[in-house]
Amino acid sequence: MGQVTIVIDKREYAIKCGDGEEGHIVKLSRILDEKARMLSQSVGLINENMMLAMVGLILADELEELKAKSANPVAGSDTNNNNNNDALLAENINAQIARISSLIKDIKEV
């Protein structure tokens, strides 16, 4: 059994995985780290459980959006359309971060 140490928002985690999967786990952890750092920059210091929930929500939202796009592909999409889709996805992620930030502020006030 393999093991790798990943870093997500400056926190280290030892993860066990199948032999040979270490590189893939590190690659996936970089995606989580990117989302976690975006959240930390946006909302400040939050606990690990809240971070996990928020990153999960962002990734789930992105997955749902990709599923919807693959179910309704745009005919004749080209590089410009892909760039527009990337910009729309970035806007969507920023909107989700803003919504989550608002929710955190509401939770902290309770």
C-alpha positions as CSV (number, residue, x, y, z in Angstrom):
1,M,0.0,0.0,0.0
2,G,1.3,3.4,-1.0
3,Q,1.2,6.6,1.1
4,V,1.7,10.2,0.2
5,T,1.6,13.5,2.1
6,I,-0.6,16.1,0.6
7,V,-0.9,19.8,1.5
8,I,-4.3,21.6,1.4
9,D,-4.4,25.2,2.5
10,K,-1.1,24.8,4.4
11,R,-2.3,21.7,6.2
12,E,-0.6,18.4,5.7
13,Y,-2.4,15.1,5.5
14,A,-0.9,11.6,5.2
15,I,-3.0,9.7,2.7
16,K,-2.8,5.9,2.0
17,C,-3.4,4.8,-1.5
18,G,-2.8,2.0,-3.9
19,D,0.7,1.4,-5.0
20,G,1.5,3.6,-8.0
21,E,-1.5,6.0,-7.3
22,E,0.7,8.5,-5.4
23,G,1.1,10.9,-8.4
24,H,-2.6,10.9,-9.1
25,I,-3.4,11.6,-5.5
26,V,-0.9,14.5,-5.5
27,K,-2.5,15.9,-8.7
28,L,-6.0,15.8,-7.2
29,S,-4.8,17.3,-4.0
30,R,-3.5,20.3,-6.0
31,I,-7.0,20.9,-7.3
32,L,-8.4,20.9,-3.7
33,D,-5.5,23.1,-2.5
34,E,-6.3,25.6,-5.2
35,K,-10.0,25.8,-4.2
36,A,-9.1,25.9,-0.5
37,R,-6.6,28.8,-1.0
38,M,-9.2,30.7,-3.0
39,L,-11.7,30.3,-0.2
40,S,-9.2,31.3,2.5
41,Q,-8.3,34.4,0.6
42,S,-11.9,35.2,0.2
43,V,-13.3,34.5,3.6
44,G,-10.3,34.3,5.9
45,L,-9.4,31.6,8.4
46,I,-12.0,28.8,8.7
47,N,-11.9,25.4,10.3
48,E,-11.1,22.3,8.4
49,N,-14.7,20.9,8.5
50,M,-16.1,24.1,7.0
51,M,-13.3,24.2,4.4
52,L,-14.1,20.6,3.4
53,A,-17.8,21.4,3.1
54,M,-17.2,24.5,1.0
55,V,-14.6,23.0,-1.3
56,G,-16.9,20.0,-1.8
57,L,-19.8,22.3,-2.7
58,I,-17.7,24.2,-5.2
59,L,-16.5,21.0,-6.9
60,A,-20.0,19.5,-6.9
61,D,-21.3,22.7,-8.5
62,E,-18.5,22.6,-11.2
63,L,-19.3,18.9,-11.8
64,E,-23.0,19.6,-12.2
65,E,-22.3,22.4,-14.7
66,L,-20.0,20.1,-16.7
67,K,-22.7,17.4,-16.7
68,A,-25.2,19.9,-18.0
69,K,-22.9,21.1,-20.7
70,S,-22.1,17.6,-21.8
71,A,-25.8,16.7,-22.0
72,N,-26.4,19.8,-24.2
73,P,-23.3,20.2,-26.2
74,V,-23.0,23.3,-28.3
75,A,-22.9,22.5,-32.0
76,G,-19.7,23.6,-33.7
77,S,-18.0,24.9,-30.6
78,D,-14.6,26.3,-31.3
79,T,-11.7,27.8,-29.3
80,N,-13.6,31.1,-28.8
81,N,-16.6,29.2,-27.4
82,N,-14.2,27.3,-25.1
83,N,-12.6,30.5,-23.9
84,N,-16.1,32.0,-23.3
85,N,-17.0,28.8,-21.4
86,D,-13.9,29.2,-19.3
87,A,-14.8,32.8,-18.5
88,L,-18.3,31.8,-17.6
89,L,-17.1,29.0,-15.4
90,A,-14.7,31.4,-13.6
91,E,-17.6,33.8,-13.0
92,N,-19.7,31.0,-11.7
93,I,-17.0,29.9,-9.3
94,N,-16.5,33.5,-8.1
95,A,-20.2,33.8,-7.6
96,Q,-20.3,30.5,-5.6
97,I,-17.4,31.8,-3.4
98,A,-19.3,35.0,-2.8
99,R,-22.4,33.0,-1.8
100,I,-20.5,30.7,0.5
101,S,-18.7,33.7,2.1
102,S,-22.0,35.3,2.8
103,L,-23.2,32.1,4.4
104,I,-20.2,31.9,6.6
105,K,-20.7,35.4,7.8
106,D,-24.3,34.5,8.6
107,I,-23.2,31.4,10.5
108,K,-20.6,33.4,12.4
109,E,-23.3,35.9,13.5
110,V,-25.5,33.2,14.9
